[in-house]
């Protein structure tokens, strides 16, 4: 399963030392240039190191956005990272967009993209295989994660 991510899911999980949760749930996690720029400004050296290791391993990748018009249109109401992540997710196309911000999630859903946030990633990691898929779907839907 391929995911495109905005900044907060990558940075948040890297800050708590659990970037591996993305690796365990997705074959590849891609992010756009605007997200790369935001990740480079992270003040936590350990988190930045985990991100660098994931990039070196090849499962976390920065990809260019081709549809700059769509990204610019989305950026009128979103920050650049969110706008480019939504655009990239439509271009690949991704199986899921990892994004936490309410307005970004709303725009992504309007574009027909399935979304998941950090809480959804953590819930799936905690649930593992011990929770029935129908119950997991219901809980994620109730939490606004699907």
N, C-alpha and C positions, 0 to 999 in steps of 0.2 A: 504494500500500500504506500503510495506516494503522498506526502503532505507538503504544503507550502506554509511557511510560518511568518508571522509578524514578529516583531522584536520581543514582546513580553513573554511568550511561551519559552523561547530559547533562553533569554536572560534569566527569567525566573527560575527555571529548572537548573541552569548552570550555577546560580547563586546558592542554591541549596545542595549542590553537588549531585544532582540527579538527572543530568542531561541524558544519561543512559536510558531513562524511561521513554524518551522519544525513539531511541534506537531499537528498543524492544517492541515498540508498537508500529513502527514504519520502516519500510525498506530504505527509504530515502526521504530526507527533509530538505527542501529547497527554500531559499529566501532571496529576495531581490536586493539590489545595490543599496537602496535607501535603508534597509534593515541592516546591511553590513556596516554602513556608516554609523548607525546608532549603536550597534554592538561594539564597534571599535572605541566608542566613548565610555564604555563601562569602566567604572573605577576599580572593580574587584579583580585583582590579578589571577586569583584561582579560577574564577568563573571564565575569564578570558582564556585561560590556559585550557580548560575543558572544551571550550568552543573550538579553539585552535586544533586540539587533538581530534575532535570529531570531523573537522574539515580535512585534516590530513588523512584520516581513515576513509574519507570519501562518501560517507553517508549523509553528511551535512554539506550542502553546496550552495554557493551564491550563483544565481543565474540572472542574466540581463532581461529586462522587460522590453518586449518588442513594440507593444502598442502604447506608445508614449501619450497619444491623445486620450486614451481611456484613463491612464494613470493621472494625467493632468485634470481631467474632468472629475475624477473621484477625489483628487486632492483639494478641490474647492470646499469640501466638507469634512475631509479626513486629513490626518497627517500623512506625510510622504510615505512612510513605511507601510501604513495600512493600505493606502491607495495602490502602491506598487505590489503588495502582497496579494491583494484581490485581483489585480490585473494579471500577475504571474499565474495565479491559481486557475484563471480562465484560459490562459494560453497553453499550459502544459498538456492537458488539463489535470489538475490534482484530484485525488480521491477525497481530500479534506483540506480545509483552510484552518490553520491554528491561529486564533485571534481571540483576545479577551475583551477588547473595548466594545461597548454597547453599540455605538453608531457604526463602527466597522463591521460588526457581526450582522447588523441590520442590512447594510449595503451588500454584504456578501450573500446573504440569503436572497435578497432581491435579484442578484445575479445568478441565482440557482446553485450556489455553492454550499455543500455541507460544511458546517463549522464545528469546531471543538476548541475549548479553552484549556487553560492549565488544570482547572478542576476536573474536566473530563479526562485528561491524561492521567491525573492522579487517581481518579476513581477507577479507571480501567486497570491501572497498575495494582491497586489494592484488591480489586475484585478478582483479578487473575482468571482462572477458569472455574472458580467455585460458585459463580453466580449465573443463573439461567439467562440466556441471551435476551429473552423477552423482558425479564425484570431489569436487566441492565439498560435496555432500550427505554423502558418506562422511566427509570430513575434519571437517565441522561436527558430525556425529553422534559421531565419535570424541572430539571436544573437548568434548562435552556441550552443544553449542550448539543442537541440534535434538531 
